[in-house]
Amino acid sequence: MAIIGPPAQALAIIARANGRVLAASDYVTFARSDDAGFVARLYAAGALLVLDAEQAGGCSGLPPKRIAQL
């Protein structure tokens, strides 16, 4: 998952949500957890915005998934 916000805040949120930090930059921190409900725990711990990093190609290294145009 990609947690948007200052890294110090994101690291504390990830720790409270029992996740693992994969990488961090100025305003995006990538984390994961194999436990169900990780996203809900991130929000409960104070995250303002959580995005699916894999859909954006952020964690897999693959290009972003494209939506078929009509």
PLY file of the C-alpha trace (Angstrom):
ply
format ascii 1.0
element vertex 70
property float x
property float y
property float z
element edge 69
property int vertex1
property int vertex2
end_header
0.00 0.00 0.00
1.10 3.60 -0.52
0.51 5.85 2.48
0.50 9.52 1.53
1.92 12.03 4.00
5.09 13.00 5.83
7.34 9.97 6.35
7.65 10.25 10.13
3.86 10.27 10.47
3.46 7.42 7.96
6.06 5.27 9.76
4.21 5.66 13.06
0.89 4.82 11.39
2.35 1.71 9.75
3.81 0.55 13.06
0.44 0.99 14.81
-1.25 -0.96 12.00
1.28 -3.84 12.32
2.67 -3.36 8.82
6.14 -3.54 7.30
7.77 -0.58 5.58
9.05 -1.34 2.08
10.29 2.11 1.01
9.80 5.77 1.81
10.21 9.08 0.03
9.29 12.66 0.89
5.52 12.14 0.91
4.85 8.51 -0.01
5.65 5.50 2.13
5.13 1.98 0.81
4.12 -0.72 3.25
2.53 -4.13 3.34
0.97 -6.63 5.64
-0.25 -10.15 5.01
-2.98 -9.70 7.60
-6.56 -8.99 6.55
-7.84 -5.53 7.33
-4.51 -3.72 6.87
-6.04 -0.76 5.05
-8.71 -0.34 7.71
-6.01 -0.46 10.41
-3.99 2.18 8.56
-6.96 4.53 8.50
-7.79 3.75 12.13
-4.17 4.59 13.02
-4.51 8.02 11.41
-3.71 7.66 7.70
-5.38 10.34 5.60
-4.94 8.60 2.22
-4.00 5.01 1.39
-3.60 3.88 -2.22
-3.11 0.47 -3.77
0.54 0.79 -4.80
0.49 -2.40 -6.84
-2.25 -1.03 -9.10
-0.02 1.97 -9.79
3.03 -0.23 -10.43
4.75 1.13 -7.32
5.57 -2.10 -5.53
5.73 -4.65 -8.29
7.98 -2.78 -10.70
5.46 -3.50 -13.45
3.89 -0.76 -15.53
0.53 0.54 -14.27
-2.52 -1.49 -15.22
-4.44 0.21 -17.98
-8.17 0.58 -18.16
-9.58 -0.34 -21.56
-11.01 2.60 -23.40
-14.44 2.27 -24.96
0 1
1 2
2 3
3 4
4 5
5 6
6 7
7 8
8 9
9 10
10 11
11 12
12 13
13 14
14 15
15 16
16 17
17 18
18 19
19 20
20 21
21 22
22 23
23 24
24 25
25 26
26 27
27 28
28 29
29 30
30 31
31 32
32 33
33 34
34 35
35 36
36 37
37 38
38 39
39 40
40 41
41 42
42 43
43 44
44 45
45 46
46 47
47 48
48 49
49 50
50 51
51 52
52 53
53 54
54 55
55 56
56 57
57 58
58 59
59 60
60 61
61 62
62 63
63 64
64 65
65 66
66 67
67 68
68 69
